[in-house]
């Protein structure tokens, strides 16, 4: 059996971990400026944001793309 390593950079990283990392790095105010999503600007919380992002593919994609762009800056 071959051990196949995923080429997906998000493999094994949960949406919650992605969001927590972005909030810790940017804060909800800056996230709301970067990605125009109401759950980041009005009464923001990890829980409400996760609920929205799990249901909305386009928003989740934007958050994942921002996470990938931010990773090199955090190292």
N, C-alpha and C positions, 0 to 999 in steps of 0.2 A: 504494500500500500504506500502510495506517495503522500507526503505531507504537502498539501498545496497551500501556499501562502497567498492570502488575498491581496490583490493590488489596489483594493479600495482603501483609501486613507482613513475612512470613517469606520472601517470594520472593527467591531468590538466596542465602539464608543456609543454610549446611549445619548439620546436626545437631551435627557436631563443633564448629563455631564457637559455636553456642548453648551447648553444654555447657561448653566452655572458658571462655566469658564468665561463665557462672553460677558455675563453680568458682573463678574468679579473684575474683569479687565476694563470694560467700558462703563458699566453702570447702565441702568435702564434709560436714563435721560439721553445718553449718547447713542444707545442702541435705537431709540425711537427716531433719532435724527438720521441714522444710517439706513435703517429699514423702517419704512412707514407702515407700521402695524399698530393698531389701536391698543392691543394688549400690552405694548411696551410703553405707551404714553398715558393711558388712563387707568389708574389703580393697578399698576404693574405688580405682578408676583410671579414666582417661578411656576406655581401650580396653574394659574389661569393661562399663562403663556404656553405651558406644555399642552394643556387641553386644546387650545387653538391650533398650535403647530401640528399636533397629531392628526387633526381633522383637515388641515389645509396644506396641500402638497406644495403649492407655489411659495408659501411663506416658509415652510420648512426648508425648502431648497435654498432660499435666500440666506437663512440662518446658517445652514451647513456650509455654503460658499464663503460667508463671512468668517466662519470658524477656521476654514482651511487657509484663508488669506491672513488671518491673525496669528496662527500658530508660529510662523517664523519670527514674528515680532516679540513673542513671549519668551523665547529661549535666550 
